[in-house]
C-alpha cells in the first residue's frame, strides 16, 4: 500500500514538473515575442557622442517597449572598413546604420544593400518636410532617397577677428584678397593658416572645394562616377596648383600633424586662420580668448563650377534592405531624425541637426546660429572628396597630394596617378 502511494506521488510530481516546464517554455516564448530587436551600428565610440546615442536608444525603448536596440560602435576609420565588410555579406547586416553621403552610400545602393526610403517619405509628408532640403539630395540616386539626413556638415575658414583688426585686415572674398591677407599675416609672429594632414582626409576637403570651383559641375560629376571618370579636365591641375600656392602659408610639417593640433593651434591664438567643419565650433568657442569670425572659401577668377557651393556633406542613417523589421526600423529612423533628438544633438554633442528648426535662438549661441546660416544659405555641397568617389581614386589622390605638400610631386604627377586609378576601375 505504501509502495502504491509512493508511486502515485512520483507520477504526480513528474506530471507537475512536465507541466511547469511546458508552462515556463510557453512563458519564455511569449516574453520573447513581446519585443523585436534591431541592430544599430554607428561610428562614435567615445563620449559625448556615445552617451548621446545611449540616451536616444534609452528614450526610444521607453516609448516603444516592443522594440529593443542592440547598439554597436567602432571608431571612424575602422567603421569604414567594417561596414564595407559587413555589407559584403548577406548575413549579420545591421538593421539601421550610419552612412556618409555621395559615393559611399551609392556603393551600397548599387549592391542592393539599403532600403529605398522614398515610399516611407511619401507616406509621411511631415517627416519628409522636416528635413533641410539641401541635405536630402546627397543621399539620393536616380530620384530615390536612401538615407535620412541626421547631421549637416560644411566647412568655412575660421579667423581671429582681433588679429585682423590689429593688422587692419578684412575677411577676403576673392582669391587675390586672400593671398594679400596671408602675405600680411606672414610678416608677423602668427602662422597664417593652421593645418594638419596626418589623417589625409583633411587635405581632401581643400581639394574638394577647389575642384568644385575650377571644374564644370557636370564634368566633375562624370569624373567622380567610377564608370565614367577620366579626370583630364585642366581644372584639376589648377586646383592642385592653388593648393600648392596655399601650402607656403601653412605651419611647418603639416603631414606629421593631426587636424586636432591645427585646431588647437588656432584656438590658442598661434594661427590667424584655420579651415574647419562648422560643427567644430563646439571645440573652439569655449576656449578661444579672442573674437571669432567665419568667411567662405574665396572666389576664384576662373571659376567654372556652380556658385554658392561649400565643401561639406550631410551624414545620415540608412535601413538595411535585408532587415526583417522594416516598419520598426523606420520608426527608429524617424525618432533619430526628430526635432527633439536634433535639439538634443546640439545640446549634447554640438552637431547641427539636418531637421528644420532644431537649431534655434533658444538653444544656440550667436556664433552657432551664424554657422548654421552658412549651411542653410549654401546653394549646394561639394561633398567630402574621400566619400564622394571610389576608394581607389581617393587613395591615389590623397597619397599623391601628401607628396605634393612635401614638394616631391607636381600637380601633373598627382593627376597622372589619379587618371590611372580611375581607368583601372572603369
Order of alpha helices (4+ residues) and beta strands (2+ residues): alpha-beta-alpha-beta-alpha-beta-alpha-alpha-alpha-beta-beta-beta-beta-alpha-alpha-beta-alpha-alpha-alpha-alpha-beta-alpha-beta-beta-beta-alpha-alpha-beta-alpha-beta-alpha-alpha-alpha
